[in-house]
Amino acid sequence: MVKKSLFLMVVFALILSVGVVSTSAQGITELTIWWAQWSPADFLQQVGNDYEAATGIKVTVVQTPWGDFYNRVGTEWAAKGTAFDMVVGDSQWVGQAVTQGHYVDLTEFMSSNGIDKTVTPATLTYYGEDPSGSGQYSAYPTAGDANGWAYRKDLFEDAQNMADFQAKYGYELAVPKTWTELRDIAEFFTRPDQGLYGVGVYTQDDYDAITMGFQNIFFSYGGDWHDGTFNTLGVVNSPQAVAALELYKELYAFAPPGTNDAFFQEMNDVYLNGQAAMIMNYFAFFPVLNSDQNPYQDSTGYFSMPAGPDGQRFAALGGQGISVNSYIADDRKQASLDFILWFAQEDVQKRWAELGGYTCNIAVLESPEFLEIAPYNAAFAETMTFVKDFFNIPEFGKLLVPAQTNLANYVVAGQGTAQEAMDKMAEEMDAILVEAGYVQ
């Protein structure tokens, strides 16, 4: 109770300092935020409860399962509906939402209040900017997320394993600094007779799963989705991209059986049941590994993405920014902006992080307190400095289809070669971009 009371005192101080609630929004008594169904949305509801206690404005976070979230929001967009005031939308939605007029332009609001300078540049770019490089923003970076790694320190630090690894590969067994080292470690710990496998990787062909997993290697190997002018030919199927795909398939060969349709839940499952020495996953899903559900909790370590052949490091971006629905009344828009401005303050961002939310606030990310809140926070903070994303143009959904299909066909189904898979992907993406007018 003491800690809660102290926090609310801070809230009241912030209200005075940032001017919450604006005169033009004083008639508003409740606000609705839509988000996907997962733990961070629960944490946001707790922050919303604090806002209600301080202002009298009730904040309700409505959660929808991830598989239905985009469709539900898309239906509301099509109807120009007002069922929500704010939405914590996926980073890939930004282009569509801006182009079709679904989000309020937050550029002046964020810059005049200085909150655009409080978050990491990468999250500002990928969660809120459209068009790319324009300096125009439609979302405040809210839930930073990206892919990272969890690993079994008890296996890595076992004396016999260390000696055997050194003898076989000629260097020390340790957290991998490169993708080549990660591949060797995955091979080393693949022991089917013991029910142990080296690595868990994303393979699911629904929505964006296998694409997100592959991007970690793809970007780090020098691959990209286009050349800056939306040309994919010779880019998506470059030698670097093909080499990255060959490595991803090789990693899948060291994965536990039954992970041919795996995403975040399956990654945690194979770790918790002792099948995998390492798993990739979004940081947002690591908290379960830091709980009593994990029999290896005390010996679980975390690391960020290793480097590619040229030393480049990238991690596939997850996470979302919060945006204001352009179809609601002006007083509701102002009330929504008041909430975002309050939420963006450093003390509230500290509270958000303490609850388990993945802040994008630079000062909080760099604070000793944040790094000590959870054992994966140091890797998360480092990762958020080198994240990179998929297409965020309105056609992102169409472009995901050739990515998901061709990756799954090669990696999981074993069809054709990596070159053939990337050639077909590049051609299919090119056709979509030509039809949409991005490429002549």
C-alpha positions, 0 to 999 in steps of 0.5 A: 500500500505504501508503494502504491500511495507513493506512486499515486503521489507521483501521478498527481505531480505529473498531472500538474506538470503535464496539464492532464486533463486538458480543458477540451477533454474535461467532459470525458469520463472513460477511454477504451484501448484495444490490444491483443490478448497477452500479459502486456495488455494486463500490465497496461490495464494496471497502468490504466487503473492508476490513471483512473485513480488519479484523474477519475477517467476510467481506462478499459483495455479490451483484449482480443486473441492475437489470431483475430486482433488484426481482423477485428481492428480492420473491420472497425477501420472499414466501418470507420467505427468508434468502438475504441479510442486508442489501439496498440497496433502492430508495427506492420500496420502503420503504413496501412493505417496512415495511408487509409486515414485510420490514425490521428497524426501525432507528429506535432503532439509528440514533438511539441511535448518532447516525447519523441526524443524520450524513446529509442530512435529505432522504435520511433521509426518502426512503431510510428513513422510513415512514410519511412524517413518522413519524420511523421508519426502516428504512434507512440512507441509503447511495447518494445519487443524483439527476438532474443535467446534463452539458454541452459547455463547448466549445460553450457557450464558443465565441465564435460560439455565444455571439454568435449565442445573444445575438442570438437570445434576448437574453441570454448563453449560460451554464449555465441557471438556469431551465427556460425558459433550458434550453429555449432552449439546447436549441433553439439547439444542435439542428442536424440538418444537423451531427448535433448536438441540444440535449438528451437526456431520459429517454423509456423506458416500462419501470419508472420512467425517463420518470417520473423524467425528467419529475419534475425539471420537474413538481416544479419547476413546482409539481406533485405526486403528491397533496395530502397526503391521497393525492388526485390529482384536480386535483393531478396534472392541475393547470395547473402539471403540464400546463405541465411536461408540455408543456415536457418534450415540447418538450425531447424535440423537441430530442433526438437521433433514436433516443432514443424509448426512452432511459434512463441508458445511452442518455443517456451514449451520445448524449453520448459520440458527440457528438450531444447538447449537454446530457444529463440523467442520474443522477449515478451514471452520470456517472463514465464521462464523467470517463474516457478513454471521453469524447472531450469529457472535458476540456470536460465540465461539470456542473450541477444542476436549474434553477428553475421559474417560481416559483423552485422547484428539485427533482431526481428522487431516485434512490439507495438505503438499506441495510436489514436482512432481518427474517427472519434470525436475531438474531445475524445481525441484530446482525452486520448492524447492526454493519456498518452502524454501522461503515459510517456512520462519517465516515472510512469514508464518506470512503473510500466517496466516494473509491472513487466511492460517493455518500455521504449524510454531511453532513460529507463532502458539505461537505468540500473534499476531496469537492468535488474528488474528481470534477468533478460532486461539487459539483453532486451535493452541491447537488442532494442538498439539494432532491431529491424522490421518487415515491410510496413506498407499497406500491402504488408499482408500480401507480401507476407504470403510469399515470405511465409509460404516459400520459407515454410516450403523449404525449411519445414517441407524440404521442397527445392533449394534455398536459391529456388525458394528465394527466387520465387519469393522475390518474383512473387513480391515483385508482382505484388509491388508492381501491381500496387504501383511501387515498382514500374 
